[in-house]
Amino acid sequence: MTKTTKSNRMQKFSDRNKKFMAAKSSKSKGGGSAFTKSAASTNPNRPDPAGGKAGSQFRTKATINRLNMYKAKPNLKKMKERPTDPEAGRIQPDRRWFGNVRTVDQKELEKYRRKLEETE
């Protein structure tokens, strides 16, 4: 008697499982997803609300991305923050940088050009 009840339970479980799997496979054939795509106007990958009909006022992906860029503002507080390390961003002074400007005259330039031609 115990054997028949176990086999009956297994048979019922098997039948339920087959029904469940059949229902699951029919849903998956439609290519559906557990999550619906957002139709927000700020989503560049949103579906076309008009369904591709002519004359719809649907923004392009590039336009939506550009408008999102304009909305995203930088953190000004963080930008104006001074570094805590005193050596960060400091350039060591060098005498050459603060002396007279060195220029090259035409004679020196001609010498340099001749040397370059000789080495080639």
Secondary structure as UniProt FT lines:
FT   HELIX           2..29
FT   TURN            30..31
FT   TURN            41..42
FT   TURN            44..45
FT   TURN            49..52
FT   TURN            54..55
FT   HELIX           61..71
FT   HELIX           76..79
FT   TURN            86..89
FT   HELIX           95..98
FT   HELIX           106..119
//
